[in-house]
């Protein structure tokens, strides 16, 4: 897939754990972990909005496009 998820980098930069972000955003640890590792095929805008709000970042800080 040409979309790369950089959530792990943003979480490390903000020094926030998977458990803490999961609680703040209101999604399960499993779903957040799947997103973090790039194992998802879609993300809801409401979820992306909540993650960006908690990490104080832009969607482009989390999602990146790269040619295959």
mmCIF file of the N, C-alpha and C atoms, coordinates in Angstrom:
data_MODEL
# 
_entry.id   MODEL 
# 
loop_
_atom_site.group_PDB 
_atom_site.id 
_atom_site.type_symbol 
_atom_site.label_atom_id 
_atom_site.label_alt_id 
_atom_site.label_comp_id 
_atom_site.label_asym_id 
_atom_site.label_entity_id 
_atom_site.label_seq_id 
_atom_site.pdbx_PDB_ins_code 
_atom_site.Cartn_x 
_atom_site.Cartn_y 
_atom_site.Cartn_z 
_atom_site.occupancy 
_atom_site.B_iso_or_equiv 
_atom_site.pdbx_formal_charge 
_atom_site.auth_seq_id 
_atom_site.auth_comp_id 
_atom_site.auth_asym_id 
_atom_site.auth_atom_id 
_atom_site.pdbx_PDB_model_num 
ATOM 1   N N  . UNK A 1 1  ? 0.840   -1.182 0.000  1.00 0.00 ? 1  UNK A N  1 
ATOM 2   C CA . UNK A 1 1  ? 0.000   0.000  0.000  1.00 0.00 ? 1  UNK A CA 1 
ATOM 3   C C  . UNK A 1 1  ? 0.882   1.242  0.000  1.00 0.00 ? 1  UNK A C  1 
ATOM 4   N N  . UNK A 1 2  ? 0.428   2.279  -0.643 1.00 0.00 ? 2  UNK A N  1 
ATOM 5   C CA . UNK A 1 2  ? 1.223   3.481  -0.803 1.00 0.00 ? 2  UNK A CA 1 
ATOM 6   C C  . UNK A 1 2  ? 1.091   4.461  0.359  1.00 0.00 ? 2  UNK A C  1 
ATOM 7   N N  . UNK A 1 3  ? 0.185   4.191  1.296  1.00 0.00 ? 3  UNK A N  1 
ATOM 8   C CA . UNK A 1 3  ? 0.021   5.052  2.459  1.00 0.00 ? 3  UNK A CA 1 
ATOM 9   C C  . UNK A 1 3  ? 0.795   4.461  3.629  1.00 0.00 ? 3  UNK A C  1 
ATOM 10  N N  . UNK A 1 4  ? 1.669   5.264  4.213  1.00 0.00 ? 4  UNK A N  1 
ATOM 11  C CA . UNK A 1 4  ? 2.480   4.820  5.352  1.00 0.00 ? 4  UNK A CA 1 
ATOM 12  C C  . UNK A 1 4  ? 1.963   5.521  6.598  1.00 0.00 ? 4  UNK A C  1 
ATOM 13  N N  . UNK A 1 5  ? 1.739   4.732  7.645  1.00 0.00 ? 5  UNK A N  1 
ATOM 14  C CA . UNK A 1 5  ? 1.243   5.278  8.906  1.00 0.00 ? 5  UNK A CA 1 
ATOM 15  C C  . UNK A 1 5  ? 2.438   5.568  9.812  1.00 0.00 ? 5  UNK A C  1 
ATOM 16  N N  . UNK A 1 6  ? 2.568   6.801  10.254 1.00 0.00 ? 6  UNK A N  1 
ATOM 17  C CA . UNK A 1 6  ? 3.674   7.244  11.104 1.00 0.00 ? 6  UNK A CA 1 
ATOM 18  C C  . UNK A 1 6  ? 3.220   7.528  12.534 1.00 0.00 ? 6  UNK A C  1 
ATOM 19  N N  . UNK A 1 7  ? 2.187   6.842  12.968 1.00 0.00 ? 7  UNK A N  1 
ATOM 20  C CA . UNK A 1 7  ? 1.643   7.065  14.306 1.00 0.00 ? 7  UNK A CA 1 
ATOM 21  C C  . UNK A 1 7  ? 2.673   6.748  15.380 1.00 0.00 ? 7  UNK A C  1 
ATOM 22  N N  . UNK A 1 8  ? 3.456   5.700  15.179 1.00 0.00 ? 8  UNK A N  1 
ATOM 23  C CA . UNK A 1 8  ? 4.469   5.328  16.177 1.00 0.00 ? 8  UNK A CA 1 
ATOM 24  C C  . UNK A 1 8  ? 5.473   6.448  16.394 1.00 0.00 ? 8  UNK A C  1 
ATOM 25  N N  . UNK A 1 9  ? 5.853   7.117  15.329 1.00 0.00 ? 9  UNK A N  1 
ATOM 26  C CA . UNK A 1 9  ? 6.806   8.232  15.428 1.00 0.00 ? 9  UNK A CA 1 
ATOM 27  C C  . UNK A 1 9  ? 6.210   9.403  16.209 1.00 0.00 ? 9  UNK A C  1 
ATOM 28  N N  . UNK A 1 10 ? 4.933   9.714  15.916 1.00 0.00 ? 10 UNK A N  1 
ATOM 29  C CA . UNK A 1 10 ? 4.281   10.822 16.612 1.00 0.00 ? 10 UNK A CA 1 
ATOM 30  C C  . UNK A 1 10 ? 4.096   10.496 18.093 1.00 0.00 ? 10 UNK A C  1 
ATOM 31  N N  . UNK A 1 11 ? 3.766   9.258  18.389 1.00 0.00 ? 11 UNK A N  1 
ATOM 32  C CA . UNK A 1 11 ? 3.607   8.859  19.785 1.00 0.00 ? 11 UNK A CA 1 
ATOM 33  C C  . UNK A 1 11 ? 4.936   8.944  20.529 1.00 0.00 ? 11 UNK A C  1 
ATOM 34  N N  . UNK A 1 12 ? 6.006   8.540  19.891 1.00 0.00 ? 12 UNK A N  1 
ATOM 35  C CA . UNK A 1 12 ? 7.332   8.621  20.511 1.00 0.00 ? 12 UNK A CA 1 
ATOM 36  C C  . UNK A 1 12 ? 7.730   10.077 20.730 1.00 0.00 ? 12 UNK A C  1 
ATOM 37  N N  . UNK A 1 13 ? 7.474   10.929 19.742 1.00 0.00 ? 13 UNK A N  1 
ATOM 38  C CA . UNK A 1 13 ? 7.796   12.350 19.870 1.00 0.00 ? 13 UNK A CA 1 
ATOM 39  C C  . UNK A 1 13 ? 7.037   12.998 21.032 1.00 0.00 ? 13 UNK A C  1 
ATOM 40  N N  . UNK A 1 14 ? 5.787   12.562 21.242 1.00 0.00 ? 14 UNK A N  1 
ATOM 41  C CA . UNK A 1 14 ? 4.945   13.140 22.283 1.00 0.00 ? 14 UNK A CA 1 
ATOM 42  C C  . UNK A 1 14 ? 5.071   12.392 23.612 1.00 0.00 ? 14 UNK A C  1 
ATOM 43  N N  . UNK A 1 15 ? 5.875   11.313 23.604 1.00 0.00 ? 15 UNK A N  1 
ATOM 44  C CA . UNK A 1 15 ? 6.087   10.489 24.808 1.00 0.00 ? 15 UNK A CA 1 
ATOM 45  C C  . UNK A 1 15 ? 4.763   10.016 25.408 1.00 0.00 ? 15 UNK A C  1 
ATOM 46  N N  . UNK A 1 16 ? 3.934   9.421  24.554 1.00 0.00 ? 16 UNK A N  1 
ATOM 47  C CA . UNK A 1 16 ? 2.644   8.902  24.986 1.00 0.00 ? 16 UNK A CA 1 
ATOM 48  C C  . UNK A 1 16 ? 2.570   7.413  24.643 1.00 0.00 ? 16 UNK A C  1 
ATOM 49  N N  . UNK A 1 17 ? 2.067   6.631  25.560 1.00 0.00 ? 17 UNK A N  1 
ATOM 50  C CA . UNK A 1 17 ? 1.987   5.189  25.349 1.00 0.00 ? 17 UNK A CA 1 
ATOM 51  C C  . UNK A 1 17 ? 0.722   4.824  24.579 1.00 0.00 ? 17 UNK A C  1 
ATOM 52  N N  . UNK A 1 18 ? 0.723   3.601  24.071 1.00 0.00 ? 18 UNK A N  1 
ATOM 53  C CA . UNK A 1 18 ? -0.431  3.075  23.359 1.00 0.00 ? 18 UNK A CA 1 
ATOM 54  C C  . UNK A 1 18 ? -1.646  3.045  24.282 1.00 0.00 ? 18 UNK A C  1 
ATOM 55  N N  . UNK A 1 19 ? -1.450  2.608  25.508 1.00 0.00 ? 19 UNK A N  1 
ATOM 56  C CA . UNK A 1 19 ? -2.552  2.538  26.481 1.00 0.00 ? 19 UNK A CA 1 
ATOM 57  C C  . UNK A 1 19 ? -3.142  3.921  26.756 1.00 0.00 ? 19 UNK A C  1 
ATOM 58  N N  . UNK A 1 20 ? -2.270  4.898  26.969 1.00 0.00 ? 20 UNK A N  1 
ATOM 59  C CA . UNK A 1 20 ? -2.734  6.249  27.280 1.00 0.00 ? 20 UNK A CA 1 
ATOM 60  C C  . UNK A 1 20 ? -3.490  6.865  26.102 1.00 0.00 ? 20 UNK A C  1 
ATOM 61  N N  . UNK A 1 21 ? -2.943  6.721  24.899 1.00 0.00 ? 21 UNK A N  1 
ATOM 62  C CA . UNK A 1 21 ? -3.615  7.284  23.719 1.00 0.00 ? 21 UNK A CA 1 
ATOM 63  C C  . UNK A 1 21 ? -4.948  6.581  23.482 1.00 0.00 ? 21 UNK A C  1 
ATOM 64  N N  . UNK A 1 22 ? -4.976  5.282  23.684 1.00 0.00 ? 22 UNK A N  1 
ATOM 65  C CA . UNK A 1 22 ? -6.209  4.517  23.530 1.00 0.00 ? 22 UNK A CA 1 
ATOM 66  C C  . UNK A 1 22 ? -7.300  5.050  24.456 1.00 0.00 ? 22 UNK A C  1 
ATOM 67  N N  . UNK A 1 23 ? -6.947  5.290  25.711 1.00 0.00 ? 23 UNK A N  1 
ATOM 68  C CA . UNK A 1 23 ? -7.917  5.819  26.676 1.00 0.00 ? 23 UNK A CA 1 
ATOM 69  C C  . UNK A 1 23 ? -8.387  7.215  26.294 1.00 0.00 ? 23 UNK A C  1 
ATOM 70  N N  . UNK A 1 24 ? -7.463  8.066  25.866 1.00 0.00 ? 24 UNK A N  1 
ATOM 71  C CA . UNK A 1 24 ? -7.807  9.454  25.519 1.00 0.00 ? 24 UNK A CA 1 
ATOM 72  C C  . UNK A 1 24 ? -8.687  9.534  24.278 1.00 0.00 ? 24 UNK A C  1 
ATOM 73  N N  . UNK A 1 25 ? -8.388  8.671  23.293 1.00 0.00 ? 25 UNK A N  1 
ATOM 74  C CA . UNK A 1 25 ? -9.107  8.711  22.019 1.00 0.00 ? 25 UNK A CA 1 
ATOM 75  C C  . UNK A 1 25 ? -10.423 7.944  22.101 1.00 0.00 ? 25 UNK A C  1 
ATOM 76  N N  . UNK A 1 26 ? -10.469 6.918  22.943 1.00 0.00 ? 26 UNK A N  1 
ATOM 77  C CA . UNK A 1 26 ? -11.687 6.142  23.083 1.00 0.00 ? 26 UNK A CA 1 
ATOM 78  C C  . UNK A 1 26 ? -11.816 4.998  22.104 1.00 0.00 ? 26 UNK A C  1 
ATOM 79  N N  . UNK A 1 27 ? -10.678 4.455  21.633 1.00 0.00 ? 27 UNK A N  1 
ATOM 80  C CA . UNK A 1 27 ? -10.721 3.253  20.794 1.00 0.00 ? 27 UNK A CA 1 
ATOM 81  C C  . UNK A 1 27 ? -9.893  2.174  21.470 1.00 0.00 ? 27 UNK A C  1 
ATOM 82  N N  . UNK A 1 28 ? -10.141 0.944  21.088 1.00 0.00 ? 28 UNK A N  1 
ATOM 83  C CA . UNK A 1 28 ? -9.471  -0.169 21.757 1.00 0.00 ? 28 UNK A CA 1 
ATOM 84  C C  . UNK A 1 28 ? -7.973  -0.172 21.468 1.00 0.00 ? 28 UNK A C  1 
ATOM 85  N N  . UNK A 1 29 ? -7.238  -0.765 22.385 1.00 0.00 ? 29 UNK A N  1 
ATOM 86  C CA . UNK A 1 29 ? -5.787  -0.885 22.206 1.00 0.00 ? 29 UNK A CA 1 
ATOM 87  C C  . UNK A 1 29 ? -5.479  -1.704 20.956 1.00 0.00 ? 29 UNK A C  1 
ATOM 88  N N  . UNK A 1 30 ? -6.254  -2.747 20.716 1.00 0.00 ? 30 UNK A N  1 
ATOM 89  C CA . UNK A 1 30 ? -6.032  -3.603 19.538 1.00 0.00 ? 30 UNK A CA 1 
ATOM 90  C C  . UNK A 1 30 ? -6.194  -2.792 18.252 1.00 0.00 ? 30 UNK A C  1 
ATOM 91  N N  . UNK A 1 31 ? -7.269  -2.010 18.151 1.00 0.00 ? 31 UNK A N  1 
ATOM 92  C CA . UNK A 1 31 ? -7.485  -1.209 16.940 1.00 0.00 ? 31 UNK A CA 1 
ATOM 93  C C  . UNK A 1 31 ? -6.405  -0.147 16.776 1.00 0.00 ? 31 UNK A C  1 
ATOM 94  N N  . UNK A 1 32 ? -6.005  0.484  17.861 1.00 0.00 ? 32 UNK A N  1 
ATOM 95  C CA . UNK A 1 32 ? -4.953  1.493  17.796 1.00 0.00 ? 32 UNK A CA 1 
ATOM 96  C C  . UNK A 1 32 ? -3.623  0.852  17.425 1.00 0.00 ? 32 UNK A C  1 
ATOM 97  N N  . UNK A 1 33 ? -3.351  -0.327 17.956 1.00 0.00 ? 33 UNK A N  1 
ATOM 98  C CA . UNK A 1 33 ? -2.124  -1.048 17.623 1.00 0.00 ? 33 UNK A CA 1 
ATOM 99  C C  . UNK A 1 33 ? -2.108  -1.432 16.145 1.00 0.00 ? 33 UNK A C  1 
ATOM 100 N N  . UNK A 1 34 ? -3.244  -1.896 15.634 1.00 0.00 ? 34 UNK A N  1 
ATOM 101 C CA . UNK A 1 34 ? -3.330  -2.228 14.207 1.00 0.00 ? 34 UNK A CA 1 
ATOM 102 C C  . UNK A 1 34 ? -3.093  -0.998 13.336 1.00 0.00 ? 34 UNK A C  1 
ATOM 103 N N  . UNK A 1 35 ? -3.608  0.136  13.749 1.00 0.00 ? 35 UNK A N  1 
ATOM 104 C CA . UNK A 1 35 ? -3.380  1.385  13.022 1.00 0.00 ? 35 UNK A CA 1 
ATOM 105 C C  . UNK A 1 35 ? -1.901  1.749  13.073 1.00 0.00 ? 35 UNK A C  1 
ATOM 106 N N  . UNK A 1 36 ? -1.316  1.645  14.248 1.00 0.00 ? 36 UNK A N  1 
ATOM 107 C CA . UNK A 1 36 ? 0.089   2.008  14.458 1.00 0.00 ? 36 UNK A CA 1 
ATOM 108 C C  . UNK A 1 36 ? 1.019   1.162  13.592 1.00 0.00 ? 36 UNK A C  1 
ATOM 109 N N  . UNK A 1 37 ? 0.693   -0.114 13.415 1.00 0.00 ? 37 UNK A N  1 
ATOM 110 C CA . UNK A 1 37 ? 1.547   -1.008 12.633 1.00 0.00 ? 37 UNK A CA 1 
ATOM 111 C C  . UNK A 1 37 ? 1.177   -1.042 11.155 1.00 0.00 ? 37 UNK A C  1 
ATOM 112 N N  . UNK A 1 38 ? 0.152   -0.267 10.774 1.00 0.00 ? 38 UNK A N  1 
ATOM 113 C CA . UNK A 1 38 ? -0.221  -0.189 9.368  1.00 0.00 ? 38 UNK A CA 1 
ATOM 114 C C  . UNK A 1 38 ? -1.029  -1.363 8.874  1.00 0.00 ? 38 UNK A C  1 
ATOM 115 N N  . UNK A 1 39 ? -1.669  -2.094 9.768  1.00 0.00 ? 39 UNK A N  1 
ATOM 116 C CA . UNK A 1 39 ? -2.438  -3.282 9.393  1.00 0.00 ? 39 UNK A CA 1 
ATOM 117 C C  . UNK A 1 39 ? -3.897  -2.980 9.087  1.00 0.00 ? 39 UNK A C  1 
ATOM 118 N N  . UNK A 1 40 ? -4.244  -1.720 8.954  1.00 0.00 ? 40 UNK A N  1 
ATOM 119 C CA . UNK A 1 40 ? -5.625  -1.345 8.652  1.00 0.00 ? 40 UNK A CA 1 
ATOM 120 C C  . UNK A 1 40 ? -5.720  -0.873 7.210  1.00 0.00 ? 40 UNK A C  1 
ATOM 121 N N  . UNK A 1 41 ? -6.912  -0.978 6.669  1.00 0.00 ? 41 UNK A N  1 
ATOM 122 C CA . UNK A 1 41 ? -7.131  -0.537 5.295  1.00 0.00 ? 41 UNK A CA 1 
ATOM 123 C C  . UNK A 1 41 ? -7.901  0.777  5.239  1.00 0.00 ? 41 UNK A C  1 
ATOM 124 N N  . UNK A 1 42 ? -8.429  1.200  6.395  1.00 0.00 ? 42 UNK A N  1 
ATOM 125 C CA . UNK A 1 42 ? -9.218  2.441  6.441  1.00 0.00 ? 42 UNK A CA 1 
ATOM 126 C C  . UNK A 1 42 ? -9.165  3.014  7.850  1.00 0.00 ? 42 UNK A C  1 
ATOM 127 N N  . UNK A 1 43 ? -9.440  4.306  7.933  1.00 0.00 ? 43 UNK A N  1 
ATOM 128 C CA . UNK A 1 43 ? -9.542  4.976  9.234  1.00 0.00 ? 43 UNK A CA 1 
ATOM 129 C C  . UNK A 1 43 ? -10.684 5.982  9.136  1.00 0.00 ? 43 UNK A C  1 
ATOM 130 N N  . UNK A 1 44 ? -11.498 6.030  10.162 1.00 0.00 ? 44 UNK A N  1 
ATOM 131 C CA . UNK A 1 44 ? -12.593 6.995  10.191 1.00 0.00 ? 44 UNK A CA 1 
ATOM 132 C C  . UNK A 1 44 ? -12.028 8.385  10.471 1.00 0.00 ? 44 UNK A C  1 
ATOM 133 N N  . UNK A 1 45 ? -12.660 9.371  9.861  1.00 0.00 ? 45 UNK A N  1 
ATOM 134 C CA . UNK A 1 45 ? -12.227 10.743 10.107 1.00 0.00 ? 45 UNK A CA 1 
ATOM 135 C C  . UNK A 1 45 ? -12.391 11.111 11.570 1.00 0.00 ? 45 UNK A C  1 
ATOM 136 N N  . UNK A 1 46 ? -13.406 10.593 12.223 1.00 0.00 ? 46 UNK A N  1 
ATOM 137 C CA . UNK A 1 46 ? -13.607 10.897 13.643 1.00 0.00 ? 46 UNK A CA 1 
ATOM 138 C C  . UNK A 1 46 ? -12.447 10.348 14.488 1.00 0.00 ? 46 UNK A C  1 
ATOM 139 N N  . UNK A 1 47 ? -11.942 9.179  14.112 1.00 0.00 ? 47 UNK A N  1 
ATOM 140 C CA . UNK A 1 47 ? -10.792 8.597  14.820 1.00 0.00 ? 47 UNK A CA 1 
ATOM 141 C C  . UNK A 1 47 ? -9.539  9.410  14.544 1.00 0.00 ? 47 UNK A C  1 
ATOM 142 N N  . UNK A 1 48 ? -9.330  9.767  13.287 1.00 0.00 ? 48 UNK A N  1 
ATOM 143 C CA . UNK A 1 48 ? -8.167  10.580 12.917 1.00 0.00 ? 48 UNK A CA 1 
ATOM 144 C C  . UNK A 1 48 ? -8.232  11.937 13.620 1.00 0.00 ? 48 UNK A C  1 
ATOM 145 N N  . UNK A 1 49 ? -9.413  12.523 13.692 1.00 0.00 ? 49 UNK A N  1 
ATOM 146 C CA . UNK A 1 49 ? -9.602  13.789 14.379 1.00 0.00 ? 49 UNK A CA 1 
ATOM 147 C C  . UNK A 1 49 ? -9.223  13.673 15.853 1.00 0.00 ? 49 UNK A C  1 
ATOM 148 N N  . UNK A 1 50 ? -9.683  12.620 16.511 1.00 0.00 ? 50 UNK A N  1 
ATOM 149 C CA . UNK A 1 50 ? -9.401  12.419 17.936 1.00 0.00 ? 50 UNK A CA 1 
ATOM 150 C C  . UNK A 1 50 ? -7.911  12.198 18.178 1.00 0.00 ? 50 UNK A C  1 
ATOM 151 N N  . UNK A 1 51 ? -7.259  11.444 17.309 1.00 0.00 ? 51 UNK A N  1 
ATOM 152 C CA . UNK A 1 51 ? -5.820  11.201 17.453 1.00 0.00 ? 51 UNK A CA 1 
ATOM 153 C C  . UNK A 1 51 ? -5.051  12.506 17.271 1.00 0.00 ? 51 UNK A C  1 
ATOM 154 N N  . UNK A 1 52 ? -5.395  13.268 16.243 1.00 0.00 ? 52 UNK A N  1 
ATOM 155 C CA . UNK A 1 52 ? -4.713  14.544 15.998 1.00 0.00 ? 52 UNK A CA 1 
ATOM 156 C C  . UNK A 1 52 ? -4.941  15.524 17.143 1.00 0.00 ? 52 UNK A C  1 
ATOM 157 N N  . UNK A 1 53 ? -6.148  15.533 17.700 1.00 0.00 ? 53 UNK A N  1 
ATOM 158 C CA . UNK A 1 53 ? -6.445  16.406 18.830 1.00 0.00 ? 53 UNK A CA 1 
ATOM 159 C C  . UNK A 1 53 ? -5.563  16.050 20.028 1.00 0.00 ? 53 UNK A C  1 
ATOM 160 N N  . UNK A 1 54 ? -5.437  14.774 20.335 1.00 0.00 ? 54 UNK A N  1 
ATOM 161 C CA . UNK A 1 54 ? -4.663  14.342 21.503 1.00 0.00 ? 54 UNK A CA 1 
ATOM 162 C C  . UNK A 1 54 ? -3.160  14.497 21.295 1.00 0.00 ? 54 UNK A C  1 
ATOM 163 N N  . UNK A 1 55 ? -2.689  14.269 20.072 1.00 0.00 ? 55 UNK A N  1 
ATOM 164 C CA . UNK A 1 55 ? -1.253  14.391 19.796 1.00 0.00 ? 55 UNK A CA 1 
ATOM 165 C C  . UNK A 1 55 ? -0.862  15.806 19.371 1.00 0.00 ? 55 UNK A C  1 
ATOM 166 N N  . UNK A 1 56 ? -1.873  16.672 19.209 1.00 0.00 ? 56 UNK A N  1 
ATOM 167 C CA . UNK A 1 56 ? -1.640  18.054 18.763 1.00 0.00 ? 56 UNK A CA 1 
ATOM 168 C C  . UNK A 1 56 ? -0.798  18.078 17.482 1.00 0.00 ? 56 UNK A C  1 
ATOM 169 N N  . UNK A 1 57 ? -1.343  17.406 16.460 1.00 0.00 ? 57 UNK A N  1 
ATOM 170 C CA . UNK A 1 57 ? -0.635  17.308 15.183 1.00 0.00 ? 57 UNK A CA 1 
ATOM 171 C C  . UNK A 1 57 ? -1.630  17.401 14.032 1.00 0.00 ? 57 UNK A C  1 
ATOM 172 N N  . UNK A 1 58 ? -1.137  17.375 12.829 1.00 0.00 ? 58 UNK A N  1 
ATOM 173 C CA . UNK A 1 58 ? -1.940  17.396 11.618 1.00 0.00 ? 58 UNK A CA 1 
ATOM 174 C C  . UNK A 1 58 ? -2.036  15.973 11.050 1.00 0.00 ? 58 UNK A C  1 
ATOM 175 N N  . UNK A 1 59 ? -3.086  15.663 10.281 1.00 0.00 ? 59 UNK A N  1 
ATOM 176 C CA . UNK A 1 59 ? -3.188  14.330 9.680  1.00 0.00 ? 59 UNK A CA 1 
ATOM 177 C C  . UNK A 1 59 ? -1.950  13.953 8.860  1.00 0.00 ? 59 UNK A C  1 
ATOM 178 N N  . UNK A 1 60 ? -1.355  14.937 8.202  1.00 0.00 ? 60 UNK A N  1 
ATOM 179 C CA . UNK A 1 60 ? -0.153  14.682 7.411  1.00 0.00 ? 60 UNK A CA 1 
ATOM 180 C C  . UNK A 1 60 ? 1.055   14.294 8.245  1.00 0.00 ? 60 UNK A C  1 
ATOM 181 N N  . UNK A 1 61 ? 1.006   14.554 9.546  1.00 0.00 ? 61 UNK A N  1 
ATOM 182 C CA . UNK A 1 61 ? 2.085   14.119 10.431 1.00 0.00 ? 61 UNK A CA 1 
ATOM 183 C C  . UNK A 1 61 ? 1.985   12.626 10.712 1.00 0.00 ? 61 UNK A C  1 
ATOM 184 N N  . UNK A 1 62 ? 0.791   12.067 10.534 1.00 0.00 ? 62 UNK A N  1 
ATOM 185 C CA . UNK A 1 62 ? 0.546   10.657 10.827 1.00 0.00 ? 62 UNK A CA 1 
ATOM 186 C C  . UNK A 1 62 ? 0.516   9.812  9.569  1.00 0.00 ? 62 UNK A C  1 
ATOM 187 N N  . UNK A 1 63 ? -0.045  10.362 8.495  1.00 0.00 ? 63 UNK A N  1 
ATOM 188 C CA . UNK A 1 63 ? -0.194  9.622  7.233  1.00 0.00 ? 63 UNK A CA 1 
ATOM 189 C C  . UNK A 1 63 ? 0.728   10.201 6.177  1.00 0.00 ? 63 UNK A C  1 
ATOM 190 N N  . UNK A 1 64 ? 1.377   9.323  5.444  1.00 0.00 ? 64 UNK A N  1 
ATOM 191 C CA . UNK A 1 64 ? 2.326   9.751  4.412  1.00 0.00 ? 64 UNK A CA 1 
ATOM 192 C C  . UNK A 1 64 ? 2.105   8.914  3.151  1.00 0.00 ? 64 UNK A C  1 
ATOM 193 N N  . UNK A 1 65 ? 2.200   9.539  1.997  1.00 0.00 ? 65 UNK A N  1 
ATOM 194 C CA . UNK A 1 65 ? 2.069   8.838  0.727  1.00 0.00 ? 65 UNK A CA 1 
ATOM 195 C C  . UNK A 1 65 ? 3.445   8.556  0.152  1.00 0.00 ? 65 UNK A C  1 
ATOM 196 N N  . UNK A 1 66 ? 3.652   7.343  -0.331 1.00 0.00 ? 66 UNK A N  1 
ATOM 197 C CA . UNK A 1 66 ? 4.898   6.980  -1.007 1.00 0.00 ? 66 UNK A CA 1 
ATOM 198 C C  . UNK A 1 66 ? 4.568   6.102  -2.196 1.00 0.00 ? 66 UNK A C  1 
ATOM 199 N N  . UNK A 1 67 ? 5.220   6.341  -3.331 1.00 0.00 ? 67 UNK A N  1 
ATOM 200 C CA . UNK A 1 67 ? 5.009   5.493  -4.504 1.00 0.00 ? 67 UNK A CA 1 
ATOM 201 C C  . UNK A 1 67 ? 5.448   4.065  -4.200 1.00 0.00 ? 67 UNK A C  1 
ATOM 202 N N  . UNK A 1 68 ? 4.685   3.124  -4.737 1.00 0.00 ? 68 UNK A N  1 
ATOM 203 C CA . UNK A 1 68 ? 5.049   1.714  -4.564 1.00 0.00 ? 68 UNK A CA 1 
ATOM 204 C C  . UNK A 1 68 ? 6.275   1.357  -5.361 1.00 0.00 ? 68 UNK A C  1 
# 
